[in-house]
């Protein structure tokens, strides 16, 4: 039985990784970790160094006991440190299924690429990248909602840009999370190029079915023989993700999501909670962030040999 992931969705945060993870989890040829973000290979930070709110959440959810009790219901994230527990996440996979997990801390981590390679040198790595300015704004809004960030954007920008490497799980990382060059480079320096797939959020947004099929082929799924309605799955997962964004994790989310689906609330929730209604990034902040990320984007273009001029537009 396969107890090691065949592929990893490593990030970036706020670049469509959750939608992709949920989509792939519905495919009959794929088994995704029942903990969406186990964070097993992000091990350079001690649990005691995480922010207090996250520590309390992890303590209350008790991932270790949840796994031992049979992994019933949903668990959003954990910081697993025990290899035996990590392997149990994939114990229910069928023999012919590809196993995967998605922890967006891995791309940001300075150690995860090396740790993953040592664990499974044949693993395939999926990296989703989003315009860093748009990503930073989306991440800032999330961190504000979660009370991780408590000041206005300008104050947080000035405070965070001077930090060499904010700690994931302790500090706000809305700014550093979009400096992709070094993050992607770490994986390219360790894994063979053919084992890494770079996908752009913008391409996924414009033609999700094409991107999903590219990812399935990369994983090893025979898309010509597997019966899988990509377009309908995308629509269903998009509706479900709206509820995911506004509900707490765990069994309560699962129950409320089913209720929302049964009484047709998705269209209402989409209108109320869509990114469009949360407000577009103000022009002055766009200019500020574009200038901040310009050199990093240019370096990334050279590294990947792709044109990212649309990311540089004011």
N, C-alpha and C positions, 0 to 999 in steps of 0.2 A: 504493500500500500504506500502511495506517495504521501509523505508528510512534510515535504519541502515545496515551497511555491516554485512554479515554473516561470512566473513573471511577477513583476512589481510595478505598480503605478506609484511613482515616487514624488509627484508634484507637477507643477507648483500649486501652492494653496490658492484658492479662489480662481482657478483656471479650468474648472469643469471636471475635476477629478471625482467628485461625489457622483455626479450624473453618470460618468463613465463606469465607475465601480458598480453602481446600481443596475446599469444596463447590462454589463457583462455577467452579473450575478444571475440574470434571468436566462442566460444561454445554456442549453442542455449540455454543451461540451465543456463548460467552465464551472469551476467551484471557487467561489470567493470566500475569503476569511469571514466568519460570522461576526467578528469584531472588525468594523470598517477600518480603524486605524490602531493596530496593535503596537506600533512604534518600537518593535523589538530591537531593530538594528540602530535606532537612535539611542545610543547608550552612553554618550559622553557626559550626560547630565544626571545627577542623582535625583531620585524622587523628592528628596528633602529640599532640593533647590528649586523645585517648581513653585509657581505662585500658590498661595495658600488656598484660593478658591478651587484650583485644579486638584490640589492634594486632597481636599475634602471630598470632591466629586469622585475621585478615584477610590478613596477609602469607602465611601458609601456604596459605590457600585460593586466593589470587591470582585474584580475580574477573575482572580484566582479561584474563588469559590464558585463563581458563575460557570467557569469552564468545568470544574469538577462536578457540578450539579447537572451537567449535560447540555449546556449552552442553549437554554430555552429562552425564547423571546429575542430581543435585540440589545446589543451593547455597542455604543458608538465608538469609544476609544479606550485604550488602556496603555500602560507603559510596562509591558511584560519584560521580565528579566530572566525568567526560567525557560530554558530551551524545551524541556519536556512539555510545559504548558503551551508553548508556542506551537509545537508540533501537533498537539491535540486539536488545534484550530482546524486542521486539515484532515483530521481522522475520519470524517464522514464523507469525504470525497470518493467518488466511484473510480475504479481502476483506470478507466479511459478518459477521465476528465483532466483538463489543465487546471492547476491550482494557482491562485493569485491573491495578492493582498494590495492594499492601497494605504500608504502612510505618507502624508505630504511633508512630514518632518524630514524624510530621507534626503530630499533634494537639498534642503537647507543645511543639513547636518554635515560636519566636516569628516565624520567617521563612517557614516552609513554605507557609502559606496564600497569602501574596503571591507566592511563587515559583511555585506551581502555577497560580495565576490568570494570571500573565504567560506561562506556558508554554502553557496551554490554558484560556482564559476560559470555554469551554463545558463544561468537565469537571464531572462529577457527583461529589459528596462524600458518602461514607457514614461516619457516626460511630456507633460502638457505645459505649454508656455503661453502666457497672455500678455498683451501690451502692458508693460510694467506700470505705466501711469494709471491705466484703468484698474489694474489689479490692486495697486496701492490704495486707491480710493475705495474699492469694494472691501478690502481688508480693514481699512481704517473704520469704515461704517460698522463692520462686524465687531471689531474690538471695542468700539464705543458702546455698542449695544450690550456687550458682555462685561462692560465696566473694566476692561483691561486698560483701555485708554480713557482718561478722564478729562483731558484738556482739549482745547481747540486744535485744529489741524496744524496751524503755523507753529504753535508751541511744541507740539509733539514732533513735528518735522525737524525743528531746530535742535531739539533734545536728542532725537534718535540718529540724526545723520552723523553725529560725532562719535557714536558707539562703534567700536571696531567690529564686533560680532554679537549682537544681542542674543540672549539665550532663549531658544524655543521653549515655550511652556512657562517662561518666567517673565520675559520682557515683551513689550509690543514689537512685532517684527513686520508691521505693514510696509515699512520702508525697505529694510534689508531683504525681505522676501522676494523682491523683484530684481535684485542684482544677480542675474542669471549666469553671467559669464563664468565666474569661478565655480558656481554650483554645477553647471553642466560639464565644465572641464574636468571636474573630479571624476565623474562617471566615465567620460571619454578616455581618461588616462588609465583607467583600471579595466574596463570592459572592452572587448572587441567591438568595433564600430557596428558590425552587423547585428549585434545583440541589443542595440539601442535604437529606439524609435522616438523621434521628436515630432510632436503634433502641436500645431498652433490653435489656440482657442478660437481665433477668428475663422479658421477653416472649418472647425467643428461646428461653430455656430451657423455658418453659411451652408454647409452641406454635411449634416451630422451622419447621414446614412453612409456616405462615401468614407468619412473618417472612421466610423465604426468598422466597416468592412476591411479597411486598411489595417486596423488594429487586430482584428480577428485573424487575418492572414499572417500578420507578424507573430502572433502567439502560436500559430500552427493549426488553427481551426480551418477545415476545408469548407469554405463558404459556398462552394458549388453543390455540396451534398447535404450539408446541415440545413434543416428547415428552421428558418428564423426570420420573422417579419421585422426587419430593422426599423422601418418607419413607424409602425404602430408601437413598437417597444419604446422608441424615442419619445413619442407623444405621451405614453403612459408614465414613463419615468420623469418627464418634464413636469407633469401634473403632480406626481408624488413628491418631487423635490420642493415644490412650493410649500407643502405641509412640513417637510423636513426642516425648512428654514425657520419656521416660526414656532415649532413645538419642541418641548423638552425631549431628551433622549430616553430610551428604555421602553418598557411595556406600555406606558401611558401614551407615548407617541404612536406606537403600533395600533392601539385601540382607537385613538382619536383619528388617525389617518383613515381607518376603515369606515368610521362614522362619516367623515367628511366625504369619502368617495360614495358612500351609499345614498347620501342626501344631496349630492350634486353641488358641493360647495367649491369645487376646484376653480370654476370660472370666476366666482366671486373673489376667492383668495388670490387668484392670479392678478386680478385688477387692483386689488388693495395692496398686495405685498410685492408686486413685480419691481424689478430694479428701476424701471422707467419712472415709477411713482415714488421711489426713494430719492430721486433727484440726481441729475447728471452732475458730473464733476465741474465745479466753477472754472471758467476760462483761466483765471489768474493762477489757480492751483495746477491746472494742466500745464501751463507754461513753466511753472516752478518745477514740477516733477519731470517734465520732458528734458529740461536742462540738467537735472540731477542724474537722469538715467542715460543721457546721450552717449557718454564714453563707453559705458557698459554695453549698450546696444551695438555700438560700432565694433567692439571687441567680439561680441557674440556673433555678429554677421561674419566676421573673418573666421571664427572658429568653426561655424557650421556651414560656411559658404552659401549663405542664403541672403536674400534681400529683405530687410526689415524697415524699409524707408517709411512705410505707413505708420510705424511706431514712433517716428520722429516728427510727425506732423503736429503743428501747433493747433 
